[in-house]
Amino acid sequence: MTEHTLAGKNVLIAAGAKNLGGLIARQAAEAGANVAIHYNSDSTRPDAERTLAAVEAAGVKGAMFQGDLTVPANVERLFADAEAAIGKIDVAVNTVGKVLRKPIVETTEDEYDSMFDINSKASYFFIKEAGRKLADGGKVITIVTSLLAAFTGGYSTYAGGKSPVEHFTRAAAKEFAERGISVTAIAPGPMDTPFFYGQETPERVEFHKSQGMGNQLTKIEDIAPIVRFLATEGWWITGQTIFANGGYTTR
């Protein structure tokens, strides 16, 4: 059994400055959690600062940290710095990801390496460090993609890079279970964020919309409550990938 509240808990969010990560940060703070916000690039710092201001305005502790999480030492430092700033981490959420839509025959080695570093390697070492650093009864949540259940072209390195995270999640769920730590993955459908539009034509955007309920894309507001649920009442769910996509696809 675990506490079904975020009040007084300490939450670390990788890529927590904007879009889905930013919303998760704000909602966690509104629920009474202290929040550590990670961001990657200098260009995202203003977003991180705005999210941090919103977190602190909710009356809780907040902190922000920059780092390239494809480097395991940076993941270790992030967890250590976050703990020093807000206390021992109870909930670790990883929303880090990079999308590339490109035919296999046109994909370069550098693109392959970058996609797997960001979508797979960073996730692995984030889960590893969560297993080392989280409080007993903690939660680890990774954002993946509904493309894991799709049969389509163009996204070989994105779906391929995210797919190992399911195996990492299942293994970690077993390995961390004796400490009461649940480990889950959430697979949204195509999300209505800049992350998605840069890869698609207007015609394909309309097609993706047509595959979900109400002829719409997944919104960040559809996913953030699922993160909150898994971090509280949904703690008994572990080792799972939850496809939250309005009927876009399933296994």
C-alpha positions in Angstrom: 0.0 0.0 0.0 1.2 3.5 -0.8 -0.1 7.0 0.0 -2.6 8.1 -2.6 -1.5 11.8 -2.7 1.2 13.9 -4.1 1.1 16.3 -1.2 4.5 16.6 0.4 6.1 14.3 -2.2 9.1 15.2 -4.2 8.8 14.8 -8.0 11.6 14.9 -10.6 10.5 15.5 -14.3 13.0 15.0 -17.1 12.2 17.4 -19.9 9.8 19.2 -17.5 10.1 22.7 -18.9 7.3 22.8 -21.5 4.6 20.9 -23.3 3.6 17.7 -21.5 6.5 17.9 -19.0 5.6 21.5 -18.1 2.0 20.6 -17.5 3.0 17.6 -15.3 5.2 19.9 -13.3 2.5 22.5 -12.8 -0.1 19.9 -11.8 2.2 18.2 -9.4 2.9 21.5 -7.7 -0.8 22.3 -7.5 -1.3 18.9 -5.8 1.2 19.9 -3.2 4.4 18.2 -4.5 7.9 19.8 -4.6 9.1 19.7 -8.2 12.6 19.4 -9.8 12.5 20.4 -13.5 15.1 19.2 -15.9 15.7 20.8 -19.3 18.2 20.1 -22.0 19.0 23.1 -24.2 19.7 26.8 -23.6 16.8 27.6 -25.8 14.4 25.9 -23.4 15.7 27.7 -20.3 13.1 30.5 -20.5 10.3 27.8 -20.5 12.0 26.1 -17.6 12.1 29.4 -15.7 8.4 30.1 -16.4 7.4 26.6 -15.2 9.6 27.0 -12.1 7.9 30.3 -11.3 4.5 28.5 -11.6 5.7 25.7 -9.3 6.9 28.1 -6.7 3.7 30.2 -7.0 1.8 27.1 -5.9 3.6 27.4 -2.5 6.0 24.4 -2.9 9.7 24.0 -3.4 11.0 24.0 -7.0 14.3 23.7 -8.7 15.6 23.5 -12.3 18.6 21.7 -13.7 20.1 21.6 -17.2 21.8 18.5 -18.7 22.2 16.2 -21.6 20.7 12.9 -20.3 22.2 10.8 -23.1 25.4 11.0 -20.8 24.8 8.7 -17.8 27.0 10.8 -15.6 24.6 13.7 -16.2 21.6 11.5 -15.2 23.4 10.7 -11.9 24.1 14.3 -11.3 20.5 15.3 -12.0 19.2 12.9 -9.4 21.8 13.9 -6.8 21.2 17.7 -7.4 17.4 17.2 -7.4 17.6 15.4 -4.1 19.8 18.1 -2.6 17.4 20.8 -3.7 14.0 19.3 -2.8 14.5 16.1 -0.8 14.6 12.4 -1.6 12.7 11.8 -4.9 9.4 9.9 -4.7 8.3 10.2 -8.3 10.6 10.2 -11.3 8.9 11.1 -14.7 10.8 10.9 -18.0 9.2 12.8 -20.9 12.4 13.1 -22.9 12.1 12.2 -26.5 12.9 13.1 -30.1 10.9 12.4 -33.2 12.3 11.7 -36.7 10.1 10.8 -39.7 12.4 9.5 -42.4 12.7 6.5 -44.7 15.2 3.8 -43.6 17.1 4.1 -46.8 17.7 7.8 -46.2 18.6 7.6 -42.4 22.2 8.2 -41.5 24.3 6.6 -38.8 24.4 9.9 -36.9 20.6 10.1 -37.0 20.3 6.5 -35.8 22.7 7.1 -33.0 21.0 10.3 -31.9 17.6 8.8 -31.9 18.6 5.7 -29.9 20.7 7.8 -27.5 17.7 10.1 -26.7 14.8 7.7 -26.8 16.5 4.5 -25.5 19.8 5.1 -23.7 18.7 8.2 -21.7 15.6 6.2 -20.6 17.6 3.3 -19.5 19.9 5.3 -17.3 17.1 7.4 -16.0 15.3 4.2 -14.8 18.6 2.9 -13.5 19.2 6.0 -11.4 15.6 6.0 -10.2 16.2 2.5 -9.0 19.2 3.6 -7.1 17.9 6.9 -5.7 14.1 6.7 -5.3 12.4 6.5 -1.9 10.8 3.1 -1.1 7.3 3.1 -2.5 8.4 5.4 -5.3 7.1 5.6 -8.9 9.0 5.6 -12.2 7.0 6.8 -15.3 8.3 7.0 -18.9 6.6 8.5 -21.8 6.9 6.3 -24.9 4.6 6.3 -28.1 1.6 4.6 -29.5 3.7 3.8 -32.5 4.8 0.8 -30.5 1.5 -0.7 -31.5 1.4 0.6 -35.1 2.4 -0.9 -38.4 3.6 2.1 -40.4 6.6 3.5 -42.3 8.7 6.5 -41.7 9.2 6.2 -37.9 11.7 3.3 -37.7 14.2 5.1 -35.4 11.5 6.8 -33.3 9.4 3.7 -32.6 12.5 1.5 -32.7 14.2 3.8 -30.1 11.2 3.9 -27.8 10.4 0.1 -28.0 13.3 -1.0 -25.7 11.8 1.1 -23.0 9.0 -1.4 -22.6 11.5 -4.1 -21.8 13.4 -1.8 -19.4 10.1 -1.0 -17.7 9.2 -4.7 -17.2 12.6 -5.6 -15.9 12.7 -2.7 -13.6 9.2 -3.4 -12.3 10.4 -6.9 -11.2 13.7 -5.7 -9.9 12.4 -2.7 -7.9 9.2 -4.5 -6.6 10.6 -5.5 -3.3 11.0 -1.8 -2.5 7.4 -1.1 -3.5 8.5 0.9 -6.5 6.1 0.7 -9.5 7.5 1.3 -13.0 5.2 2.1 -15.9 5.2 3.5 -19.4 2.6 5.7 -21.1 2.1 5.6 -24.9 0.3 8.6 -26.1 -1.1 9.0 -29.6 0.3 11.8 -31.9 0.2 14.8 -29.6 -0.9 18.3 -30.4 2.5 19.9 -29.7 5.3 21.3 -31.8 7.1 18.0 -31.2 4.7 16.4 -33.7 4.0 19.0 -36.4 7.5 19.4 -37.6 7.5 15.8 -38.9 4.2 15.8 -40.7 2.4 17.3 -43.7 -1.0 18.9 -43.2 -2.6 16.0 -45.0 -1.0 13.5 -42.6 -2.0 15.6 -39.6 -5.6 15.3 -40.8 -5.2 11.5 -41.2 -3.8 11.2 -37.7 -6.7 13.2 -36.3 -9.2 11.0 -38.1 -7.9 7.9 -36.2 -8.8 9.2 -32.8 -12.1 9.9 -31.0 -13.6 13.2 -31.9 -11.3 13.6 -34.9 -8.5 15.0 -32.8 -5.0 14.5 -31.7 -3.9 13.5 -28.2 -3.6 16.6 -26.0 -1.2 17.0 -23.2 -4.2 17.5 -20.9 -5.2 13.9 -21.8 -1.9 12.5 -20.6 -0.9 14.5 -17.5 -3.8 13.1 -15.4 -2.7 9.6 -16.2 0.8 10.4 -14.9 -0.8 11.8 -11.7 -3.0 8.7 -11.3 0.0 6.3 -11.7 1.9 8.3 -9.2 -1.0 8.0 -6.6 -4.0 5.7 -6.7 -2.7 3.8 -9.7 0.4 2.6 -7.9 -0.6 -1.1 -8.2 -0.1 -0.9 -11.9 3.5 -1.8 -12.7 5.4 -3.2 -15.6 2.8 -2.0 -18.0 2.7 0.2 -21.1 -0.6 2.1 -21.1 -1.8 3.1 -24.6 -3.6 6.4 -24.1 -4.6 7.6 -27.6 -8.3 7.9 -28.0 -8.6 4.7 -30.0 -5.7 5.6 -32.4 -4.2 2.1 -32.2 -3.8 -0.8 -29.8 -2.2 -4.2 -29.7 
